[in-house]
Amino acid sequence: AAAHRMETWQLACAANRRSRELGWHLAEHPMRLRMMTLDSFTHGLARQLPLLSGLGDMPSPSTHVAPLYREAAETAFAQLERHDRDQATAVLLHQDHDLPALIELVAEMLGKRDQWLHDIRPHAGHPAALRAMLEAGLAEIMAERLAACARLMPDRARAELPALIAFAAANRGDAELAGLRAWPGEALSELPLWQLLARELMTDKGLRKPGGINVRRGFPADREFAVQKQQFQQWLEELAGVEGLEAALGEMMSMPSEPRIDDAQWRVLEGQLVLLLKADAALQRLFEQRGEADFIEIALRAMRALEDAQGHPTDLLMRLDYRIHHILVDEFQDTSLLQLRLLRNLTEGWQAGDGTHRTLFMVGDPMQSIYRFRKAEVGLFLLAAHNRAQLPPVTALNLTRNFRSAPMIVDWVNRAFSHIFPGEADALMGAVGHAEAHAALTHAGEVHVHLQRQRDA
C-alpha cells in the first residue's frame, strides 16, 4: 500500500536473487554478513596478527582500568622528577603544587589517549616540531572563528562603519583607529584590527546600547555631529538583530592576537606532554604485567597491525583491502577519532570510479549523539558529510520524514529544539544544527514535560 514499503520489498527481492546467483545462501547463513561493533572488529584484527600488532599473547579486554591509569600517572611523575627536576617543578607549580590533582588529570588523559597520542608521539624528542604543530592547530582554530564572525557581519556594515568608527576615534584621540578607511579582510593577520573594532562595538556585557553613545565614545553633542551619532546608534540596533554576531565578537575579543604559545607557557606545556608520554609507556608495562588492556589499547595496536611507523599499509591491511568491498557503519554520529582512523585505513586503497565494486555507507543522526563520554566526536559526522574526513567521497542524503512519532510530538520537538540547538552546524566545535523533521504518520500523541531541579552540591 505504501510506495516506500514497495521499494524496500523490491530491493529485498533483488538481494535474494543476487544471493542465489552467487551461492551466498544469506537467508540460511546470515553470519556471512559480518555485523559487529567497531571495538569487536579491532579486537579481531589484533588477534589475527598478535606479533605485528605488538600484543603478543592476547590480553583480556577490561573496562576496570582506572586504577592502572592512576598507577601509571604516579610512576610517570616519579620518573620525571628523577630525570628533570626543573620540568617536574614547572608542571607541579602550574597545578598549585597539588600532586593528587595532577595525578588525576594525567590518569584522565590516559583514558582518552586515542585522541592525542597519535599526534604527539611522532614528535617525542623534537620539541620545536611539536610546538610548531600545536601553533598551526591553534592558527587553524582562530582562522575558522575569524571567518565565522566575518560571515555574520553585514556587507553594508563593513562599508559604512569604518568612517563612523574613524570619526569617533579621531575625536577621542585614538590614533590606531582614526586612520581606518576600510573594514579588515579575513586573513588571520587582520585579527588585531578585528579585535580593536570589536571593542568599539562591544562592552564586557555584550553589544553596546545605543543610549551609551556619547561624547566619551567620540560623538560630540553638537548638532552638526548628530547625523554621525544617529547612524552609529542605528547600526548598533541593527547588529543586535544579527543572530550569533554578539557571541562571535565576544569570542574574537577573548582570543590571543596571534597563534603563538609564549615561552613561559611552552615550558609548562612541554613538561606536561613529556609527562603524558612517560605515563603512556608506564601504562604499556602495566598492561603486559597484568595481562589485561582497555579497548583503546587494543584498538591502537590494531592500528599498528594495519600501518607501519611511517603510516604505510602493512600486509594485513593489503589483505583486508582485497577482501573488504562494502562497509556499512550504523550510528555514525557516535564515531571516535580512533574509529575514523580505522575506516580511513580500511578504505585507503579505494580508487575513485570503483562504482558498485566498493561502497561506503554511513548512517546516523548527529542530533542524537550521546556518547561523548565514550570518546565519540559528532564533529566527525559533519566532516564526513562534507567530504572533509579523508574518506572516499560520499553523497550526503538528509532524511526528514519521521516514521515513528505522532505529528504533535514531531511539531513540539521542532519548536523546542530549533531554539536549543545552534542555527548552523560547526564541525570544529562539534556543534550540531537543528534539522527539522516532518511526521509521516497520523496517529495521536501527547507531550508531557517533567521539570527537575538539581540540588546544589
C-alpha positions in Angstrom: 0.0 0.0 0.0 2.9 2.4 0.7 5.3 3.3 -2.0 8.4 3.2 0.2 7.4 -0.2 1.5 7.1 -1.5 -2.1 10.6 -0.1 -2.9 12.0 -1.8 0.2 10.4 -5.1 -0.8 11.7 -4.9 -4.4 15.2 -4.2 -3.1 15.0 -7.2 -0.8 13.9 -9.4 -3.7 16.9 -8.2 -5.7 19.3 -9.0 -2.8 17.8 -12.5 -2.5 18.3 -13.1 -6.3 21.9 -11.9 -6.0 22.4 -14.3 -3.1 21.1 -17.3 -5.1 23.1 -16.4 -8.2 26.4 -16.3 -6.3 25.6 -19.1 -3.8 25.8 -16.9 -0.7 22.8 -18.5 1.0 22.4 -15.4 3.2 19.0 -16.5 4.4 20.4 -19.8 5.7 23.7 -18.3 6.8 23.2 -14.7 7.9 26.6 -14.6 9.7 28.2 -14.3 6.3 27.2 -10.7 6.7 29.7 -9.7 9.3 27.9 -7.4 11.8 29.8 -6.3 14.9 30.9 -3.3 16.8 34.0 -1.5 15.8 35.5 -2.4 19.1 35.0 -6.1 18.3 36.4 -5.6 14.8 39.6 -4.1 16.1 40.0 -6.8 18.7 39.7 -9.4 15.9 42.4 -7.6 13.9 44.8 -7.6 16.8 44.1 -11.3 17.4 44.9 -12.2 13.7 48.4 -10.9 13.9 49.5 -10.6 17.5 53.2 -10.1 16.8 52.5 -7.4 14.2 50.1 -5.7 16.4 52.6 -5.7 19.3 50.2 -7.5 21.6 51.9 -10.9 21.8 49.7 -13.0 23.9 46.2 -11.6 23.7 45.3 -9.6 26.9 41.8 -9.7 28.2 39.8 -6.6 27.4 38.8 -4.8 30.6 36.7 -1.8 31.4 38.1 -1.6 35.0 41.4 0.0 34.3 41.1 3.3 36.2 43.5 2.1 38.9 46.1 1.3 36.3 45.7 4.8 34.8 46.5 6.3 38.3 49.4 3.9 38.9 50.9 4.8 35.5 50.5 8.5 36.2 52.2 8.2 39.6 55.1 6.2 38.1 55.5 8.8 35.3 55.7 11.8 37.6 58.3 10.0 39.8 60.4 9.3 36.6 60.1 13.0 35.5 61.2 14.1 38.9 64.3 11.9 38.8 65.3 12.8 35.2 64.3 16.5 35.0 63.5 18.1 38.3 63.1 21.6 36.8 60.5 20.3 34.3 58.6 18.4 37.1 58.6 21.5 39.3 57.2 23.7 36.5 54.4 21.2 35.8 53.6 20.8 39.5 53.7 24.6 40.1 51.2 25.1 37.3 48.9 22.8 39.3 49.4 24.8 42.5 51.6 22.0 43.9 48.5 19.8 44.2 50.1 16.4 43.3 46.9 14.3 43.7 45.0 16.6 41.3 47.9 16.4 38.8 47.9 12.6 39.0 44.1 12.6 38.5 44.4 14.8 35.4 47.1 12.6 33.9 45.1 9.5 34.6 42.1 11.1 32.9 44.2 11.9 29.8 45.3 8.3 29.6 41.7 7.3 29.3 41.4 9.4 26.2 44.9 8.9 24.7 43.4 7.8 21.4 42.7 11.5 20.9 46.2 12.8 21.3 48.8 10.0 21.3 48.9 9.6 17.5 49.7 13.3 17.0 52.1 13.7 20.0 54.2 10.5 19.9 55.9 11.2 16.5 57.3 14.5 17.9 58.8 12.9 21.1 62.3 14.3 21.4 61.6 17.1 18.9 60.1 19.9 21.0 60.4 22.6 18.2 58.4 20.5 15.7 55.8 19.7 18.4 55.4 23.4 19.2 55.1 24.3 15.5 52.4 21.6 15.1 50.4 22.9 18.1 50.7 26.5 17.0 49.5 25.5 13.5 46.5 23.9 15.1 45.8 27.0 17.1 46.0 29.1 14.0 43.5 26.9 12.2 41.0 27.2 15.1 41.5 31.0 15.2 41.2 31.4 11.4 37.9 29.4 11.5 36.5 31.6 14.3 37.5 34.7 12.4 35.9 33.5 9.2 32.7 32.6 11.1 32.5 36.1 12.6 33.2 37.7 9.2 30.3 35.8 7.6 27.9 37.3 10.2 29.0 40.9 9.6 26.6 42.5 7.1 28.2 43.9 3.9 26.6 47.4 4.5 28.1 47.5 7.9 31.5 46.8 6.5 31.0 49.6 4.1 29.6 52.3 6.4 31.0 51.6 9.9 34.7 52.3 9.2 34.0 56.1 8.5 31.9 56.3 11.7 34.5 54.5 13.9 37.3 56.6 12.4 35.3 59.8 13.2 34.8 58.7 16.8 38.4 57.6 17.2 39.7 60.9 15.9 37.6 62.8 18.5 38.9 60.6 21.3 42.5 61.0 20.2 42.7 57.3 19.3 45.4 57.2 16.6 45.1 53.5 15.9 41.6 53.7 14.6 41.5 57.4 13.4 43.0 56.3 10.1 40.6 53.5 9.4 39.5 53.5 5.8 38.0 50.1 5.2 36.8 47.0 7.1 39.6 44.4 7.5 39.6 41.2 5.5 39.5 37.6 6.8 43.2 36.8 6.9 44.5 35.9 10.3 47.0 38.7 10.2 44.0 41.1 10.3 42.8 39.7 13.7 44.3 42.5 15.8 42.3 45.1 13.8 39.1 42.9 14.1 39.7 42.9 17.9 40.0 46.7 18.0 36.8 47.1 16.1 35.0 44.5 18.3 35.9 46.7 21.3 34.3 49.7 19.6 31.1 47.7 19.2 31.1 45.7 22.4 31.4 46.1 26.2 32.2 43.3 28.7 28.4 42.6 28.8 27.7 42.4 25.1 26.9 44.8 22.2 26.9 48.5 23.2 23.5 50.0 23.8 22.6 53.0 21.6 21.9 55.1 24.7 25.6 54.7 25.7 26.9 56.5 22.7 28.0 59.9 23.9 31.0 62.4 23.9 33.2 59.9 25.8 32.8 57.5 22.9 33.8 60.2 20.4 30.4 61.5 19.4 30.1 65.2 20.4 26.7 66.5 21.5 26.9 69.4 18.9 24.1 69.5 16.4 26.4 69.4 13.4 27.6 65.9 14.5 24.1 64.5 15.3 24.0 62.6 12.0 27.1 60.5 12.7 25.9 59.7 16.2 22.4 58.7 14.9 23.9 56.5 12.2 26.2 54.7 14.7 23.3 54.1 17.1 21.2 52.7 14.2 24.0 50.3 13.3 24.2 49.1 16.9 20.5 48.4 16.8 20.8 46.5 13.5 23.8 44.4 14.6 21.9 43.4 17.8 19.4 41.7 15.5 22.0 39.6 13.7 21.8 36.2 15.4 25.1 34.9 16.7 27.1 38.1 16.0 27.3 39.3 19.6 28.8 35.9 20.7 31.2 35.8 17.7 32.5 39.3 18.5 32.9 38.4 22.2 34.8 35.3 21.3 37.0 37.4 19.0 37.9 39.8 21.8 39.0 36.9 24.1 41.3 35.3 21.5 45.1 35.9 21.6 46.2 38.4 19.0 48.4 35.8 17.3 48.6 32.0 17.2 51.6 31.7 19.4 52.5 29.8 22.6 54.8 32.1 24.6 58.0 30.7 26.1 56.6 30.6 29.7 53.5 28.7 28.5 55.6 26.4 26.4 57.9 25.3 29.3 54.8 24.1 31.2 53.2 22.5 28.2 56.3 20.7 27.1 56.7 19.3 30.6 53.0 18.1 30.6 53.5 16.4 27.2 56.7 14.7 28.4 54.8 13.5 31.5 51.9 12.1 29.3 54.3 10.2 27.1 56.0 8.7 30.2 52.6 7.8 31.6 51.7 6.0 28.4 54.9 4.0 28.4 54.2 3.1 32.1 50.7 2.0 31.2 52.0 -0.3 28.5 54.2 -2.1 31.0 51.3 -2.5 33.4 49.1 -4.0 30.7 51.8 -6.5 29.9 52.3 -7.4 33.6 48.6 -7.7 34.3 47.5 -9.5 31.1 44.7 -7.0 30.5 44.1 -3.9 28.5 41.4 -1.3 27.8 39.6 -1.2 24.4 41.7 1.9 23.5 44.9 -0.1 23.7 43.6 -3.0 21.7 42.3 -0.5 19.0 45.6 1.4 19.0 47.6 -1.8 18.5 45.2 -3.0 15.8 46.1 0.2 14.0 49.8 -0.8 14.4 48.9 -4.0 12.6 47.4 -2.0 9.7 50.1 0.7 9.3 53.8 0.9 10.0 55.6 3.7 11.8 55.6 5.8 8.6 51.9 5.3 8.0 52.3 2.8 5.1 49.9 -0.1 4.8 51.1 -3.5 6.2 50.4 -6.9 4.8 47.3 -7.3 6.9 45.8 -4.1 5.5 46.6 -5.2 2.0 44.8 -8.4 2.6 41.8 -6.7 4.1 41.8 -4.3 1.2 41.5 -7.2 -1.1 38.7 -8.8 0.9 36.5 -5.9 2.0 34.4 -4.3 -0.7 31.4 -2.9 1.2 31.3 -1.2 4.5 28.2 0.0 6.3 28.6 1.9 9.6 25.5 2.4 11.7 25.2 5.1 14.4 28.0 7.0 12.7 27.3 10.1 14.9 29.0 8.1 17.8 32.3 7.5 16.0 35.5 8.3 17.8 38.7 9.7 16.2 40.4 6.3 16.5 37.4 4.6 14.8 37.6 7.1 12.0 41.3 6.4 11.6 40.4 2.7 11.3 37.9 3.5 8.5 40.5 5.6 6.7 42.9 2.6 6.8 40.3 0.2 5.5 39.4 2.4 2.6 43.0 3.7 1.9 43.4 1.8 -1.4 39.9 2.6 -2.8 40.0 4.4 -6.1 37.6 7.0 -7.5 35.4 5.3 -10.0 35.3 1.9 -8.3 31.5 2.2 -8.7 29.5 -0.6 -7.2 32.7 -2.6 -6.5 33.3 -0.7 -3.4 30.8 1.2 -1.3 30.9 3.1 1.9 27.6 3.7 3.6 27.3 5.6 6.9 24.1 6.4 8.6 23.4 8.4 11.8 21.7 11.3 13.3 24.1 13.9 14.8 21.2 15.4 16.9 21.2 12.0 18.8 24.9 11.9 19.6 25.1 11.0 23.3 28.4 9.1 23.6 30.9 12.0 24.2 31.8 10.1 27.4 32.8 7.2 25.1 35.2 9.4 23.1 32.6 10.0 20.3 33.1 13.2 18.3 30.0 14.3 16.5 32.1 16.8 14.5 33.5 13.8 12.6 30.0 13.1 11.2 29.8 16.7 9.9 33.2 16.4 8.4 32.4 13.1 6.6 29.1 14.6 5.3 31.1 17.4 3.7 33.8 15.1 2.4 36.4 16.6 4.7 37.2 13.4 6.7 39.7 11.8 4.3 37.3 9.0 3.5 36.1 8.0 0.0 33.8 10.7 -1.4 30.2 10.3 -0.3 26.9 11.9 -1.2 25.0 13.3 1.8 21.3 12.5 1.9 19.2 14.3 4.5 16.2 12.3 5.7 13.4 14.5 7.0 10.4 12.1 7.4 9.7 10.7 10.8 8.1 7.3 10.7 8.0 6.8 14.5 6.3 9.7 16.3 2.9 11.4 16.2 2.6 14.8 14.4 2.0 16.6 17.7 5.3 15.2 19.2 7.3 16.0 16.0 5.9 19.5 15.9 6.8 20.1 19.6 10.3 18.8 19.1 10.8 21.0 16.1 9.7 24.1 18.0 11.7 23.3 21.2 15.0 22.1 19.6 15.1 24.9 17.0 15.9 27.1 20.0 18.1 24.6 21.9 20.4 23.7 19.0 22.5 26.3 17.2 21.3 27.7 13.9 24.3 26.3 12.0 26.5 23.2 12.4 30.1 23.7 13.4 32.3 20.7 12.8 35.3 22.2 14.5 33.5 22.9 17.8 31.3 19.7 17.5 28.1 21.9 17.3 25.1 20.3 15.6 22.5 22.5 13.8 18.8 21.7 14.2 17.3 19.6 11.4 13.5 19.9 11.1 11.5 16.7 10.7 8.1 16.0 9.1 5.7 13.5 10.5 4.9 10.7 8.1 2.2 9.1 10.4 -1.1 10.5 11.5 -1.8 8.8 14.9 -2.4 10.9 18.1 0.2 11.7 20.7 0.9 13.9 23.7 3.9 15.7 25.1 4.4 15.9 28.9 7.3 17.9 30.3 8.7 17.0 33.8 10.9 19.6 35.3 13.5 18.5 37.8 15.7 20.9 39.9 19.2 19.8 40.6 20.3 20.2 44.2 23.4 22.3 44.9 26.4 20.2 45.8 
